[in-house]
Amino acid sequence: MIEISLTTEEREFLQSFVKTGTKKARAIARAKVLLFADENYSNDDISKMTDVHRQGIWRIKKRYSEEGVDSVLNEKQRPGQPRKYTDAQEAEIIALACTDPPKGRNRWTVRLLAERIQRRKGFETINRETIRLTLKKAKLDLGQSGCGVFLK
């Protein structure tokens, strides 16, 4: 069992953190866990008061004891899937969308862009959804007259 003993500064900071400003609910819950643990409440009691699972309470206490208050309140970076395409490659997709559409077409579609870009080196496995998300991120609207029209 991990005992929590906050310093006066940490306690005041956490009380202020919980009461003022706009913060993420998860960070507020973690701060409350530390405050209740400092008051020697049991993990079961803290779980009932904060709606945080007992195992989560144990992790919060462990993280506090090893890394301190700041580490508990701030989310750690999550790994996620690494980016497949560089900024330069995304710019290439956007640049292609800004060119004139193929002969016989009024405008580019995501499907047409995918077919065309897949012929280029480094884009063999790109799919329509990746192209759609790249254009969306750039706020590019293919439905209007060309590249210069951006979504609001």
MODELLER restraints for C-alpha pairs under 7 A, 6 or more apart:
rsr = mdl.restraints
at = mdl.atoms
rsr.add(forms.Gaussian(group=physical.xy_distance, feature=features.Distance(at['CA:2:A'], at['CA:61:A']), mean=6.49, stdev=0.5))
rsr.add(forms.Gaussian(group=physical.xy_distance, feature=features.Distance(at['CA:2:A'], at['CA:62:A']), mean=6.90, stdev=0.5))
rsr.add(forms.Gaussian(group=physical.xy_distance, feature=features.Distance(at['CA:4:A'], at['CA:37:A']), mean=5.86, stdev=0.5))
rsr.add(forms.Gaussian(group=physical.xy_distance, feature=features.Distance(at['CA:4:A'], at['CA:38:A']), mean=5.16, stdev=0.5))
rsr.add(forms.Gaussian(group=physical.xy_distance, feature=features.Distance(at['CA:4:A'], at['CA:61:A']), mean=6.94, stdev=0.5))
rsr.add(forms.Gaussian(group=physical.xy_distance, feature=features.Distance(at['CA:5:A'], at['CA:38:A']), mean=5.35, stdev=0.5))
rsr.add(forms.Gaussian(group=physical.xy_distance, feature=features.Distance(at['CA:6:A'], at['CA:38:A']), mean=6.15, stdev=0.5))
rsr.add(forms.Gaussian(group=physical.xy_distance, feature=features.Distance(at['CA:11:A'], at['CA:35:A']), mean=6.90, stdev=0.5))
rsr.add(forms.Gaussian(group=physical.xy_distance, feature=features.Distance(at['CA:14:A'], at['CA:31:A']), mean=5.84, stdev=0.5))
rsr.add(forms.Gaussian(group=physical.xy_distance, feature=features.Distance(at['CA:18:A'], at['CA:28:A']), mean=5.54, stdev=0.5))
rsr.add(forms.Gaussian(group=physical.xy_distance, feature=features.Distance(at['CA:18:A'], at['CA:31:A']), mean=6.83, stdev=0.5))
rsr.add(forms.Gaussian(group=physical.xy_distance, feature=features.Distance(at['CA:27:A'], at['CA:73:A']), mean=5.00, stdev=0.5))
rsr.add(forms.Gaussian(group=physical.xy_distance, feature=features.Distance(at['CA:27:A'], at['CA:74:A']), mean=6.97, stdev=0.5))
rsr.add(forms.Gaussian(group=physical.xy_distance, feature=features.Distance(at['CA:29:A'], at['CA:50:A']), mean=6.19, stdev=0.5))
rsr.add(forms.Gaussian(group=physical.xy_distance, feature=features.Distance(at['CA:30:A'], at['CA:60:A']), mean=6.73, stdev=0.5))
rsr.add(forms.Gaussian(group=physical.xy_distance, feature=features.Distance(at['CA:30:A'], at['CA:72:A']), mean=6.85, stdev=0.5))
rsr.add(forms.Gaussian(group=physical.xy_distance, feature=features.Distance(at['CA:30:A'], at['CA:73:A']), mean=6.52, stdev=0.5))
rsr.add(forms.Gaussian(group=physical.xy_distance, feature=features.Distance(at['CA:31:A'], at['CA:73:A']), mean=6.83, stdev=0.5))
rsr.add(forms.Gaussian(group=physical.xy_distance, feature=features.Distance(at['CA:33:A'], at['CA:46:A']), mean=6.39, stdev=0.5))
rsr.add(forms.Gaussian(group=physical.xy_distance, feature=features.Distance(at['CA:33:A'], at['CA:50:A']), mean=6.96, stdev=0.5))
rsr.add(forms.Gaussian(group=physical.xy_distance, feature=features.Distance(at['CA:33:A'], at['CA:57:A']), mean=6.70, stdev=0.5))
rsr.add(forms.Gaussian(group=physical.xy_distance, feature=features.Distance(at['CA:36:A'], at['CA:46:A']), mean=6.42, stdev=0.5))
rsr.add(forms.Gaussian(group=physical.xy_distance, feature=features.Distance(at['CA:43:A'], at['CA:54:A']), mean=5.93, stdev=0.5))
rsr.add(forms.Gaussian(group=physical.xy_distance, feature=features.Distance(at['CA:43:A'], at['CA:57:A']), mean=6.74, stdev=0.5))
rsr.add(forms.Gaussian(group=physical.xy_distance, feature=features.Distance(at['CA:44:A'], at['CA:54:A']), mean=6.53, stdev=0.5))
rsr.add(forms.Gaussian(group=physical.xy_distance, feature=features.Distance(at['CA:47:A'], at['CA:53:A']), mean=5.64, stdev=0.5))
rsr.add(forms.Gaussian(group=physical.xy_distance, feature=features.Distance(at['CA:47:A'], at['CA:54:A']), mean=5.84, stdev=0.5))
rsr.add(forms.Gaussian(group=physical.xy_distance, feature=features.Distance(at['CA:60:A'], at['CA:72:A']), mean=6.37, stdev=0.5))
rsr.add(forms.Gaussian(group=physical.xy_distance, feature=features.Distance(at['CA:63:A'], at['CA:72:A']), mean=6.23, stdev=0.5))
rsr.add(forms.Gaussian(group=physical.xy_distance, feature=features.Distance(at['CA:64:A'], at['CA:72:A']), mean=5.93, stdev=0.5))
rsr.add(forms.Gaussian(group=physical.xy_distance, feature=features.Distance(at['CA:90:A'], at['CA:134:A']), mean=6.55, stdev=0.5))
rsr.add(forms.Gaussian(group=physical.xy_distance, feature=features.Distance(at['CA:94:A'], at['CA:135:A']), mean=6.51, stdev=0.5))
rsr.add(forms.Gaussian(group=physical.xy_distance, feature=features.Distance(at['CA:97:A'], at['CA:108:A']), mean=6.57, stdev=0.5))
rsr.add(forms.Gaussian(group=physical.xy_distance, feature=features.Distance(at['CA:97:A'], at['CA:113:A']), mean=6.94, stdev=0.5))
rsr.add(forms.Gaussian(group=physical.xy_distance, feature=features.Distance(at['CA:97:A'], at['CA:147:A']), mean=6.71, stdev=0.5))
rsr.add(forms.Gaussian(group=physical.xy_distance, feature=features.Distance(at['CA:98:A'], at['CA:146:A']), mean=6.25, stdev=0.5))
rsr.add(forms.Gaussian(group=physical.xy_distance, feature=features.Distance(at['CA:98:A'], at['CA:147:A']), mean=4.45, stdev=0.5))
rsr.add(forms.Gaussian(group=physical.xy_distance, feature=features.Distance(at['CA:101:A'], at['CA:107:A']), mean=5.18, stdev=0.5))
rsr.add(forms.Gaussian(group=physical.xy_distance, feature=features.Distance(at['CA:101:A'], at['CA:108:A']), mean=5.21, stdev=0.5))
rsr.add(forms.Gaussian(group=physical.xy_distance, feature=features.Distance(at['CA:108:A'], at['CA:142:A']), mean=6.40, stdev=0.5))
rsr.add(forms.Gaussian(group=physical.xy_distance, feature=features.Distance(at['CA:109:A'], at['CA:142:A']), mean=6.82, stdev=0.5))
rsr.add(forms.Gaussian(group=physical.xy_distance, feature=features.Distance(at['CA:110:A'], at['CA:128:A']), mean=6.04, stdev=0.5))
rsr.add(forms.Gaussian(group=physical.xy_distance, feature=features.Distance(at['CA:110:A'], at['CA:131:A']), mean=6.73, stdev=0.5))
rsr.add(forms.Gaussian(group=physical.xy_distance, feature=features.Distance(at['CA:110:A'], at['CA:132:A']), mean=6.29, stdev=0.5))
rsr.add(forms.Gaussian(group=physical.xy_distance, feature=features.Distance(at['CA:111:A'], at['CA:128:A']), mean=6.10, stdev=0.5))
rsr.add(forms.Gaussian(group=physical.xy_distance, feature=features.Distance(at['CA:114:A'], at['CA:127:A']), mean=6.31, stdev=0.5))
rsr.add(forms.Gaussian(group=physical.xy_distance, feature=features.Distance(at['CA:114:A'], at['CA:128:A']), mean=5.52, stdev=0.5))
rsr.add(forms.Gaussian(group=physical.xy_distance, feature=features.Distance(at['CA:114:A'], at['CA:131:A']), mean=6.90, stdev=0.5))
rsr.add(forms.Gaussian(group=physical.xy_distance, feature=features.Distance(at['CA:117:A'], at['CA:123:A']), mean=6.33, stdev=0.5))
rsr.add(forms.Gaussian(group=physical.xy_distance, feature=features.Distance(at['CA:118:A'], at['CA:124:A']), mean=4.59, stdev=0.5))
rsr.add(forms.Gaussian(group=physical.xy_distance, feature=features.Distance(at['CA:118:A'], at['CA:125:A']), mean=6.81, stdev=0.5))
rsr.add(forms.Gaussian(group=physical.xy_distance, feature=features.Distance(at['CA:118:A'], at['CA:126:A']), mean=6.39, stdev=0.5))
rsr.add(forms.Gaussian(group=physical.xy_distance, feature=features.Distance(at['CA:139:A'], at['CA:150:A']), mean=5.43, stdev=0.5))
rsr.add(forms.Gaussian(group=physical.xy_distance, feature=features.Distance(at['CA:139:A'], at['CA:151:A']), mean=5.28, stdev=0.5))
rsr.add(forms.Gaussian(group=physical.xy_distance, feature=features.Distance(at['CA:140:A'], at['CA:147:A']), mean=6.82, stdev=0.5))
rsr.add(forms.Gaussian(group=physical.xy_distance, feature=features.Distance(at['CA:140:A'], at['CA:149:A']), mean=6.70, stdev=0.5))
rsr.add(forms.Gaussian(group=physical.xy_distance, feature=features.Distance(at['CA:140:A'], at['CA:150:A']), mean=4.96, stdev=0.5))
rsr.add(forms.Gaussian(group=physical.xy_distance, feature=features.Distance(at['CA:140:A'], at['CA:151:A']), mean=6.32, stdev=0.5))
rsr.add(forms.Gaussian(group=physical.xy_distance, feature=features.Distance(at['CA:141:A'], at['CA:149:A']), mean=6.14, stdev=0.5))
rsr.add(forms.Gaussian(group=physical.xy_distance, feature=features.Distance(at['CA:141:A'], at['CA:150:A']), mean=5.64, stdev=0.5))
rsr.add(forms.Gaussian(group=physical.xy_distance, feature=features.Distance(at['CA:141:A'], at['CA:151:A']), mean=6.08, stdev=0.5))
